């Protein structure tokens, strides 16, 4: 697997994408704690078109839960241009 990783790097593939051929590149379940401001900061950075596709997918799923559990706060976040306070 490491040889495949090195081959991808030689082809110009970004390290963060090439590492998916390594065992640690597998999806996993995770849980974390945050406050609302930290959550909005995460979403403003990671649910952005410039973020890597994989992290955007996580951010989209997290935002769905945010909108469901804290609808007024989520609405304010969206109305404020998706910028954390």
N, CA, C and O atoms as a Tinker XYZ file with bonds, in Angstrom:
   340  protein
     1  N      0.820000   -1.195000    0.000000    73     2
     2  CA     0.000000    0.000000    0.000000    64     1     3
     3  C      0.863000    1.257000    0.000000    63     2     4     5
     4  O      0.515000    2.259000   -0.626000    81     3
     5  N      2.005000    1.197000    0.715000    73     3     6
     6  CA     2.854000    2.380000    0.767000    64     5     7
     7  C      3.451000    2.689000   -0.600000    63     6     8     9
     8  O      3.637000    3.855000   -0.949000    81     7
     9  N      3.750000    1.656000   -1.368000    73     7    10
    10  CA     4.271000    1.885000   -2.718000    64     9    11
    11  C      3.222000    2.580000   -3.584000    63    10    12    13
    12  O      3.551000    3.464000   -4.374000    81    11
    13  N      1.968000    2.181000   -3.434000    73    11    14
    14  CA     0.887000    2.850000   -4.162000    64    13    15
    15  C      0.806000    4.320000   -3.765000    63    14    16    17
    16  O      0.611000    5.193000   -4.611000    81    15
    17  N      0.959000    4.581000   -2.475000    73    15    18
    18  CA     0.954000    5.954000   -1.964000    64    17    19
    19  C      2.067000    6.769000   -2.618000    63    18    20    21
    20  O      1.838000    7.882000   -3.092000    81    19
    21  N      3.264000    6.208000   -2.638000    73    19    22
    22  CA     4.396000    6.901000   -3.254000    64    21    23
    23  C      4.169000    7.126000   -4.745000    63    22    24    25
    24  O      4.515000    8.182000   -5.274000    81    23
    25  N      3.588000    6.135000   -5.425000    73    23    26
    26  CA     3.284000    6.284000   -6.852000    64    25    27
    27  C      2.321000    7.445000   -7.085000    63    26    28    29
    28  O      2.500000    8.236000   -8.012000    81    27
    29  N      1.310000    7.538000   -6.243000    73    27    30
    30  CA     0.348000    8.635000   -6.388000    64    29    31
    31  C      1.014000    9.985000   -6.164000    63    30    32    33
    32  O      0.726000   10.948000   -6.875000    81    31
    33  N      1.903000   10.059000   -5.180000    73    31    34
    34  CA     2.628000   11.310000   -4.940000    64    33    35
    35  C      3.461000   11.697000   -6.157000    63    34    36    37
    36  O      3.516000   12.868000   -6.534000    81    35
    37  N      4.107000   10.708000   -6.767000    73    35    38
    38  CA     4.912000   10.980000   -7.961000    64    37    39
    39  C      4.054000   11.477000   -9.118000    63    38    40    41
    40  O      4.529000   12.224000   -9.973000    81    39
    41  N      2.792000   11.063000   -9.142000    73    39    42
    42  CA     1.866000   11.516000  -10.186000    64    41    43
    43  C      1.297000   12.903000   -9.895000    63    42    44    45
    44  O      0.552000   13.459000  -10.702000    81    43
    45  N      1.658000   13.458000   -8.732000    73    43    46
    46  CA     1.198000   14.798000   -8.394000    64    45    47
    47  C     -0.080000   14.853000   -7.577000    63    46    48    49
    48  O     -0.650000   15.927000   -7.384000    81    47
    49  N     -0.537000   13.697000   -7.093000    73    47    50
    50  CA    -1.737000   13.671000   -6.256000    64    49    51
    51  C     -1.383000   14.261000   -4.894000    63    50    52    53
    52  O     -0.323000   13.968000   -4.340000    81    51
    53  N     -2.270000   15.090000   -4.362000    73    51    54
    54  CA    -2.039000   15.710000   -3.056000    64    53    55
    55  C     -1.895000   14.641000   -1.976000    63    54    56    57
    56  O     -2.562000   13.608000   -2.020000    81    55
    57  N     -1.011000   14.900000   -1.000000    73    55    58
    58  CA    -0.761000   13.927000    0.072000    64    57    59
    59  C     -2.036000   13.531000    0.801000    63    58    60    61
    60  O     -2.243000   12.359000    1.115000    81    59
    61  N     -2.895000   14.520000    1.070000    73    59    62
    62  CA    -4.100000   14.226000    1.835000    64    61    63
    63  C     -5.090000   13.353000    1.068000    63    62    64    65
    64  O     -5.945000   12.713000    1.680000    81    63
    65  N     -4.988000   13.317000   -0.256000    73    63    66
    66  CA    -5.826000   12.414000   -1.046000    64    65    67
    67  C     -5.138000   11.068000   -1.262000    63    66    68    69
    68  O     -5.776000   10.017000   -1.201000    81    67
    69  N     -3.841000   11.114000   -1.512000    73    67    70
    70  CA    -3.092000    9.883000   -1.760000    64    69    71
    71  C     -3.100000    8.960000   -0.549000    63    70    72    73
    72  O     -3.047000    7.740000   -0.704000    81    71
    73  N     -3.165000    9.515000    0.639000    73    71    74
    74  CA    -3.117000    8.682000    1.845000    64    73    75
    75  C     -4.318000    7.753000    1.982000    63    74    76    77
    76  O     -4.316000    6.856000    2.825000    81    75
    77  N     -5.338000    7.962000    1.163000    73    75    78
    78  CA    -6.506000    7.092000    1.228000    64    77    79
    79  C     -6.207000    5.655000    0.817000    63    78    80    81
    80  O     -7.003000    4.761000    1.102000    81    79
    81  N     -5.081000    5.415000    0.156000    73    79    82
    82  CA    -4.718000    4.035000   -0.174000    64    81    83
    83  C     -4.092000    3.329000    1.024000    63    82    84    85
    84  O     -3.930000    2.108000    1.013000    81    83
    85  N     -3.743000    4.089000    2.052000    73    83    86
    86  CA    -3.186000    3.504000    3.270000    64    85    87
    87  C     -4.323000    3.069000    4.192000    63    86    88    89
    88  O     -5.448000    3.551000    4.062000    81    87
    89  N     -4.038000    2.179000    5.102000    73    87    90
    90  CA    -5.078000    1.626000    5.984000    64    89    91
    91  C     -5.797000    2.706000    6.787000    63    90    92    93
    92  O     -6.991000    2.562000    7.053000    81    91
    93  N     -5.129000    3.763000    7.175000    73    91    94
    94  CA    -5.752000    4.815000    7.969000    64    93    95
    95  C     -6.722000    5.656000    7.155000    63    94    96    97
    96  O     -7.427000    6.489000    7.724000    81    95
    97  N     -6.781000    5.466000    5.855000    73    95    98
    98  CA    -7.657000    6.257000    5.002000    64    97    99
    99  C     -9.099000    5.799000    5.019000    63    98   100   101
   100  O     -9.937000    6.366000    4.318000    81    99
   101  N     -9.404000    4.773000    5.815000    73    99   102
   102  CA   -10.766000    4.258000    5.855000    64   101   103
   103  C    -11.653000    5.182000    6.673000    63   102   104   105
   104  O    -11.185000    5.881000    7.573000    81   103
   105  N    -12.958000    5.175000    6.343000    73   103   106
   106  CA   -13.911000    5.951000    7.120000    64   105   107
   107  C    -14.068000    5.322000    8.494000    63   106   108   109
   108  O    -13.891000    4.115000    8.664000    81   107
   109  N    -14.395000    6.136000    9.451000    73   107   110
   110  CA   -14.588000    5.659000   10.807000    64   109   111
   111  C    -15.694000    6.460000   11.469000    63   110   112   113
   112  O    -16.044000    7.547000   11.009000    81   111
   113  N    -16.228000    5.935000   12.524000    73   111   114
   114  CA   -17.213000    6.673000   13.310000    64   113   115
   115  C    -16.457000    7.499000   14.334000    63   114   116   117
   116  O    -15.412000    7.081000   14.832000    81   115
   117  N    -16.991000    8.678000   14.648000    73   115   118
   118  CA   -16.354000    9.482000   15.675000    64   117   119
   119  C    -17.407000   10.308000   16.392000    63   118   120   121
   120  O    -18.517000   10.503000   15.897000    81   119
   121  N    -17.034000   10.787000   17.567000    73   119   122
   122  CA   -17.908000   11.639000   18.351000    64   121   123
   123  C    -17.026000   12.733000   18.950000    63   122   124   125
   124  O    -15.903000   12.476000   19.383000    81   123
   125  N    -17.544000   13.935000   18.967000    73   123   126
   126  CA   -16.791000   15.018000   19.578000    64   125   127
   127  C    -17.755000   15.999000   20.227000    63   126   128   129
   128  O    -18.945000   16.027000   19.915000    81   127
   129  N    -17.218000   16.794000   21.129000    73   127   130
   130  CA   -18.009000   17.819000   21.799000    64   129   131
   131  C    -17.523000   19.177000   21.325000    63   130   132   133
   132  O    -16.343000   19.369000   21.034000    81   131
   133  N    -18.451000   20.107000   21.254000    73   131   134
   134  CA   -18.110000   21.466000   20.865000    64   133   135
   135  C    -19.169000   22.399000   21.423000    63   134   136   137
   136  O    -20.227000   21.959000   21.874000    81   135
   137  N    -18.877000   23.680000   21.389000    73   135   138
   138  CA   -19.913000   24.653000   21.713000    64   137   139
   139  C    -20.490000   25.173000   20.401000    63   138   140   141
   140  O    -19.969000   24.870000   19.327000    81   139
   141  N    -21.550000   25.943000   20.485000    73   139   142
   142  CA   -22.237000   26.389000   19.270000    64   141   143
   143  C    -21.342000   27.268000   18.405000    63   142   144   145
   144  O    -21.356000   27.154000   17.180000    81   143
   145  N    -20.573000   28.133000   19.027000    73   143   146
   146  CA   -19.683000   29.001000   18.253000    64   145   147
   147  C    -18.631000   28.174000   17.515000    63   146   148   149
   148  O    -18.347000   28.433000   16.346000    81   147
   149  N    -18.056000   27.185000   18.190000    73   147   150
   150  CA   -17.082000   26.305000   17.552000    64   149   151
   151  C    -17.693000   25.512000   16.413000    63   150   152   153
   152  O    -17.058000   25.299000   15.380000    81   151
   153  N    -18.931000   25.075000   16.606000    73   151   154
   154  CA   -19.642000   24.350000   15.558000    64   153   155
   155  C    -19.832000   25.230000   14.327000    63   154   156   157
   156  O    -19.584000   24.794000   13.203000    81   155
   157  N    -20.269000   26.462000   14.541000    73   155   158
   158  CA   -20.477000   27.367000   13.406000    64   157   159
   159  C    -19.162000   27.696000   12.718000    63   158   160   161
   160  O    -19.122000   27.837000   11.496000    81   159
   161  N    -18.086000   27.821000   13.486000    73   159   162
   162  CA   -16.777000   28.070000   12.884000    64   161   163
   163  C    -16.360000   26.881000   12.019000    63   162   164   165
   164  O    -15.890000   27.060000   10.896000    81   163
   165  N    -16.533000   25.671000   12.545000    73   163   166
   166  CA   -16.228000   24.462000   11.777000    64   165   167
   167  C    -17.016000   24.449000   10.472000    63   166   168   169
   168  O    -16.455000   24.207000    9.403000    81   167
   169  N    -18.325000   24.711000   10.562000    73   167   170
   170  CA   -19.172000   24.668000    9.368000    64   169   171
   171  C    -18.795000   25.747000    8.363000    63   170   172   173
   172  O    -18.811000   25.502000    7.157000    81   171
   173  N    -18.455000   26.941000    8.847000    73   171   174
   174  CA   -18.100000   28.010000    7.907000    64   173   175
   175  C    -16.816000   27.681000    7.152000    63   174   176   177
   176  O    -16.651000   28.090000    6.003000    81   175
   177  N    -15.912000   26.949000    7.787000    73   175   178
   178  CA   -14.652000   26.576000    7.130000    64   177   179
   179  C    -14.771000   25.309000    6.292000    63   178   180   181
   180  O    -14.243000   25.241000    5.182000    81   179
   181  N    -15.460000   24.314000    6.818000    73   179   182
   182  CA   -15.449000   22.989000    6.198000    64   181   183
   183  C    -16.631000   22.702000    5.298000    63   182   184   185
   184  O    -16.620000   21.713000    4.565000    81   183
   185  N    -17.642000   23.536000    5.334000    73   183   186
   186  CA   -18.769000   23.380000    4.419000    64   185   187
   187  C    -18.654000   24.453000    3.337000    63   186   188   189
   188  O    -19.640000   25.079000    2.951000    81   187
   189  N    -17.461000   24.642000    2.874000    73   187   190
   190  CA   -17.118000   25.657000    1.883000    64   189   191
   191  C    -16.605000   24.959000    0.630000    63   190   192   193
   192  O    -15.984000   23.900000    0.718000    81   191
   193  N    -16.855000   25.536000   -0.513000    73   191   194
   194  CA   -16.448000   24.899000   -1.777000    64   193   195
   195  C    -14.940000   24.698000   -1.886000    63   194   196   197
   196  O    -14.491000   23.853000   -2.660000    81   195
   197  N    -14.151000   25.456000   -1.129000    73   195   198
   198  CA   -12.692000   25.313000   -1.182000    64   197   199
   199  C    -12.170000   24.200000   -0.279000    63   198   200   201
   200  O    -11.004000   23.818000   -0.376000    81   199
   201  N    -13.023000   23.679000    0.593000    73   199   202
   202  CA   -12.611000   22.589000    1.489000    64   201   203
   203  C    -12.561000   21.275000    0.709000    63   202   204   205
   204  O    -13.204000   21.129000   -0.331000    81   203
   205  N    -11.797000   20.335000    1.222000    73   203   206
   206  CA   -11.714000   19.024000    0.579000    64   205   207
   207  C    -13.081000   18.359000    0.569000    63   206   208   209
   208  O    -13.871000   18.511000    1.501000    81   207
   209  N    -13.340000   17.630000   -0.485000    73   207   210
   210  CA   -14.637000   16.975000   -0.672000    64   209   211
   211  C    -15.033000   16.132000    0.543000    63   210   212   213
   212  O    -16.172000   16.198000    1.007000    81   211
   213  N    -14.093000   15.346000    1.049000    73   211   214
   214  CA   -14.399000   14.417000    2.137000    64   213   215
   215  C    -14.855000   15.147000    3.391000    63   214   216   217
   216  O    -15.824000   14.727000    4.023000    81   215
   217  N    -14.181000   16.228000    3.765000    73   215   218
   218  CA   -14.563000   16.955000    4.981000    64   217   219
   219  C    -15.856000   17.724000    4.753000    63   218   220   221
   220  O    -16.626000   17.930000    5.691000    81   219
   221  N    -16.105000   18.154000    3.513000    73   219   222
   222  CA   -17.388000   18.822000    3.218000    64   221   223
   223  C    -18.548000   17.872000    3.457000    63   222   224   225
   224  O    -19.598000   18.283000    3.951000    81   223
   225  N    -18.367000   16.605000    3.112000    73   223   226
   226  CA   -19.431000   15.624000    3.336000    64   225   227
   227  C    -19.736000   15.485000    4.827000    63   226   228   229
   228  O    -20.901000   15.418000    5.217000    81   227
   229  N    -18.701000   15.442000    5.658000    73   227   230
   230  CA   -18.920000   15.407000    7.103000    64   229   231
   231  C    -19.628000   16.680000    7.562000    63   230   232   233
   232  O    -20.572000   16.621000    8.351000    81   231
   233  N    -19.174000   17.823000    7.068000    73   231   234
   234  CA   -19.777000   19.098000    7.473000    64   233   235
   235  C    -21.246000   19.171000    7.071000    63   234   236   237
   236  O    -22.071000   19.680000    7.831000    81   235
   237  N    -21.575000   18.673000    5.899000    73   235   238
   238  CA   -22.979000   18.681000    5.466000    64   237   239
   239  C    -23.841000   17.843000    6.405000    63   238   240   241
   240  O    -24.941000   18.252000    6.774000    81   239
   241  N    -23.344000   16.682000    6.787000    73   239   242
   242  CA   -24.102000   15.817000    7.699000    64   241   243
   243  C    -24.248000   16.464000    9.073000    63   242   244   245
   244  O    -25.318000   16.406000    9.679000    81   243
   245  N    -23.186000   17.073000    9.556000    73   243   246
   246  CA   -23.234000   17.741000   10.857000    64   245   247
   247  C    -24.191000   18.920000   10.811000    63   246   248   249
   248  O    -24.919000   19.167000   11.773000    81   247
   249  N    -24.198000   19.651000    9.701000    73   247   250
   250  CA   -25.095000   20.805000    9.602000    64   249   251
   251  C    -26.559000   20.385000    9.597000    63   250   252   253
   252  O    -27.409000   21.112000   10.111000    81   251
   253  N    -26.862000   19.240000    9.033000    73   251   254
   254  CA   -28.244000   18.746000    9.070000    64   253   255
   255  C    -28.708000   18.555000   10.510000    63   254   256   257
   256  O    -29.832000   18.916000   10.860000    81   255
   257  N    -27.850000   17.993000   11.334000    73   255   258
   258  CA   -28.191000   17.789000   12.745000    64   257   259
   259  C    -28.306000   19.140000   13.451000    63   258   260   261
   260  O    -29.224000   19.346000   14.245000    81   259
   261  N    -27.393000   20.048000   13.172000    73   259   262
   262  CA   -27.422000   21.399000   13.743000    64   261   263
   263  C    -28.751000   22.077000   13.431000    63   262   264   265
   264  O    -29.385000   22.640000   14.323000    81   263
   265  N    -29.175000   22.028000   12.170000    73   263   266
   266  CA   -30.434000   22.669000   11.759000    64   265   267
   267  C    -31.633000   22.023000   12.444000    63   266   268   269
   268  O    -32.606000   22.702000   12.771000    81   267
   269  N    -31.562000   20.719000   12.658000    73   267   270
   270  CA   -32.669000   20.008000   13.308000    64   269   271
   271  C    -32.741000   20.314000   14.803000    63   270   272   273
   272  O    -33.826000   20.540000   15.337000    81   271
   273  N    -31.597000   20.322000   15.477000    73   271   274
   274  CA   -31.569000   20.470000   16.934000    64   273   275
   275  C    -31.628000   21.924000   17.398000    63   274   276   277
   276  O    -32.186000   22.211000   18.457000    81   275
   277  N    -31.062000   22.841000   16.620000    73   275   278
   278  CA   -31.022000   24.262000   16.994000    64   277   279
   279  C    -31.495000   25.114000   15.816000    63   278   280   281
   280  O    -30.702000   25.863000   15.246000    81   279
   281  N    -32.762000   25.013000   15.447000    73   279   282
   282  CA   -33.232000   25.678000   14.231000    64   281   283
   283  C    -33.099000   27.203000   14.248000    63   282   284   285
   284  O    -32.766000   27.796000   13.222000    81   283
   285  N    -33.348000   27.840000   15.373000    73   283   286
   286  CA   -33.238000   29.305000   15.418000    64   285   287
   287  C    -31.788000   29.757000   15.288000    63   286   288   289
   288  O    -31.491000   30.724000   14.586000    81   287
   289  N    -30.901000   29.060000   15.959000    73   287   290
   290  CA   -29.479000   29.396000   15.867000    64   289   291
   291  C    -28.960000   29.126000   14.460000    63   290   292   293
   292  O    -28.184000   29.915000   13.919000    81   291
   293  N    -29.381000   28.026000   13.874000    73   291   294
   294  CA   -28.961000   27.713000   12.507000    64   293   295
   295  C    -29.465000   28.774000   11.536000    63   294   296   297
   296  O    -28.732000   29.199000   10.643000    81   295
   297  N    -30.700000   29.199000   11.706000    73   295   298
   298  CA   -31.254000   30.236000   10.831000    64   297   299
   299  C    -30.450000   31.531000   10.956000    63   298   300   301
   300  O    -30.158000   32.181000    9.952000    81   299
   301  N    -30.095000   31.906000   12.183000    73   299   302
   302  CA   -29.280000   33.108000   12.389000    64   301   303
   303  C    -27.907000   32.950000   11.732000    63   302   304   305
   304  O    -27.384000   33.898000   11.146000    81   303
   305  N    -27.332000   31.762000   11.830000    73   303   306
   306  CA   -26.042000   31.467000   11.202000    64   305   307
   307  C    -26.128000   31.661000    9.691000    63   306   308   309
   308  O    -25.269000   32.309000    9.093000    81   307
   309  N    -27.155000   31.104000    9.086000    73   307   310
   310  CA   -27.344000   31.221000    7.634000    64   309   311
   311  C    -27.601000   32.675000    7.250000    63   310   312   313
   312  O    -27.024000   33.174000    6.284000    81   311
   313  N    -28.465000   33.357000    8.001000    73   311   314
   314  CA   -28.792000   34.756000    7.699000    64   313   315
   315  C    -27.598000   35.686000    7.881000    63   314   316   317
   316  O    -27.571000   36.778000    7.313000    81   315
   317  N    -26.616000   35.265000    8.666000    73   315   318
   318  CA   -25.417000   36.067000    8.908000    64   317   319
   319  C    -24.304000   35.724000    7.913000    63   318   320   321
   320  O    -23.139000   36.047000    8.143000    81   319
   321  N    -24.666000   35.080000    6.830000    73   319   322
   322  CA   -23.675000   34.758000    5.807000    64   321   323
   323  C    -22.832000   33.548000    6.140000    63   322   324   325
   324  O    -21.748000   33.371000    5.584000    81   323
   325  N    -23.319000   32.710000    7.046000    73   323   326
   326  CA   -22.633000   31.485000    7.448000    64   325   327
   327  C    -21.271000   31.776000    8.058000    63   326   328   329
   328  O    -20.309000   31.034000    7.858000    81   327
   329  N    -21.210000   32.876000    8.807000    73   327   330
   330  CA   -19.983000   33.287000    9.487000    64   329   331
   331  C    -20.190000   33.111000   10.984000    63   330   332   333
   332  O    -21.203000   33.548000   11.530000    81   331
   333  N    -19.244000   32.480000   11.642000    73   331   334
   334  CA   -19.337000   32.292000   13.094000    64   333   335
   335  C    -19.132000   33.633000   13.789000    63   334   336   337
   336  O    -18.334000   34.454000   13.337000    81   335
   337  N    -19.854000   33.857000   14.892000    73   335   338
   338  CA   -19.683000   35.130000   15.625000    64   337   339
   339  C    -18.324000   35.220000   16.293000    63   338   340
   340  O    -18.022000   36.220000   16.945000    81   339
